[in-house]
C-alpha cells in the first residue's frame, strides 16, 4: 500500500475512483487497482467456496429425504448451491487470472487453509429438521447478505448474484415448506424443529460477521463492493425472521432478544465472536475437517478423471 | 390370443384379464430401477471429480428419481396405494430393481460404466413402450426417452474419454469385467413373462432387447478401443436378478427410509 505508485497509475487510480463514485460498474477487462482486485477476489472466492461447502450439510439428507418430492426438491437445491459455487468460481478465475489464480488453486485453497467458508457450514445437521432450517433460516440470511451486494461495483459479480438471489428465494420456500410440515405435524416433529432452531440460532448471529467494521470491510465500502454493514444486515434478518419464528409457536434460545423501540434496533446476546472467528479461521468446527476431507477426496482422489477428460487424444497418443 | 387391447386409462385395466397384474409388476420394475439408480447417483452430490460434473450428475439423478415418481404414481392410480409408501415402505424382498443397480457406486469409472450399460438398456426398453397398449405409460415413455437421450450421451462422452488410456482406462476395464456378471439381472422379471408382449404392454421381446443391447454395447466399446467381456456379448437373464437382493440394497433402503420410518403416518 505504501509502495511508490507510478504517475500513470496514479492517474488511472484517480479515474477508477471517479468511476466508482459515479456508480459505474467495473468489468473484468477494465483497469483496476491491485488492491481492488485482491480484496474482491478473496471475497468472491470465499463466497463461492461457501456455496460448495454449503452443499455438504444438506447433501447428508438427500438419501434420507422422507418423500419422493422432498428427495427431488433437496437434490435440486443442493445442485443449485454447487451451481452457484461454479458461477462464482468462474468469476474468481477470470478476476484472478492476472495473479495466476486458477480453478485448481481456488479449490485446493480450501484444504490448504488458504480460504475460509461461512461458519454455518462448519456445523452439524443431525436431523431432518436441520435440512429444513438450513433452507429456511440460513438461506434466508444468505438472501439478505446477497441482495445487499446486488449493486456491487464489480459487474460480473453483480450479474451472477442476480441469478443466485433468484434461486435462493426458491430455496427459502423449499425450506419453509419442510419446516411448515414439521410445525404442523406431530409432537415429535415439532420438537425436532424446535431443537434445530435452537441449534442454528447463535450461528445465524455470527453469519453476518462482527459489528465492528474491519479494515477490509472499510475498503469494500470505499470501493463500493458492498455498502451495508454487518450489523445493518443482521438487524434486517432479525426484523424479518423473529416474527416468523414466533408465529409458528416456536421459541428462540436468547432471553435477551427484544426489539428496542427507543433505538429501533434489536438487542441480542452477543455471540462469542472470538470463538466463532477462530473456528472459521482454523476450520475447527464440529464438521469442518470431515467436510474438507470430502472436498479433498473429491478433488485429489479423482484427479485421474479430470486428467483423462481434458487430455487430448493426440497428447495421449504421443 | 388376438390383437392386444388398448388401455387408455387406469379404469379400463379391469376389462382385460391378467392385465393389471402384469402392468403393475412391470411398472414396479421400472420404478425400482429408476429409484435405486437415482438414489445411487445422488450419493455423488458434492463428491464428483469436478464441479461441472457434479451439477450434470445431479440433473441425471433428478431425472431418474422423477421417472421413478412417475411410475409409482401410475401404480398408485391402479392399486390405490400411495406412491411414497411404495417408494419408502417396501422391504427388500418386495423390491424388483435389477441387482446391477443396487451395487455400491464404486469409483467414478464403475459409476459411469454401470450407467452407460443401464442407459443403453433403458433406452431400448423405453422405445418398446412408446407404442405400449397401456397409454398412460406410453405417454410417459416418450418424455422419459427425451431425457434418457442426454444421459446416454453424457455417459458415452465420459466413457470414451476415460477409455483412452492410463489409470482411467485400467479402472474402466476393471469395471467392465466386474459388472459383466451382473447385467443378466436387467433382463430378469417381467421381460421373461410372455404376457407382457401378448398384452402389448411392451412391444419387443426380451430377446429383441437383449440382442440389440449386446450389439450396441459391443460396437461402442470396440469403437472406444475397450475390451468386450463375454458377458456383454451374449447376455443370459439371471433368473433371480430382480427378486434376490444383496446387503447393498438393505443398507440403501434403511438409509432411504430412516426419516420416513420414524413415523410413516406423519406428514413430512
Interface residues (C-beta under 8 A of the other chain):
Chain A: X52 X55 X56 X59 X61 X62 X63 X64 X65 X66 X67 X68 X69 X70 X71 X72 X75 X76 X78 X79 X82 X83 X85 X86 X89 X128 X181 X182 X184 X185 X186 X188 X189 X294 X295 X297 X298 X299 X302 X303 X304 X305 X306 X307 X308 X309 X311 X313 X316
Chain B: X39 X42 X43 X45 X46 X47 X48 X49 X50 X51 X52 X53 X54 X55 X58 X59 X61 X62 X65 X66 X68 X69 X72 X83 X84 X87 X88 X108 X109 X158 X161 X162 X164 X165 X166 X167 X168 X169 X171 X252 X255 X256 X258 X259 X260 X262 X263 X266 X267 X268
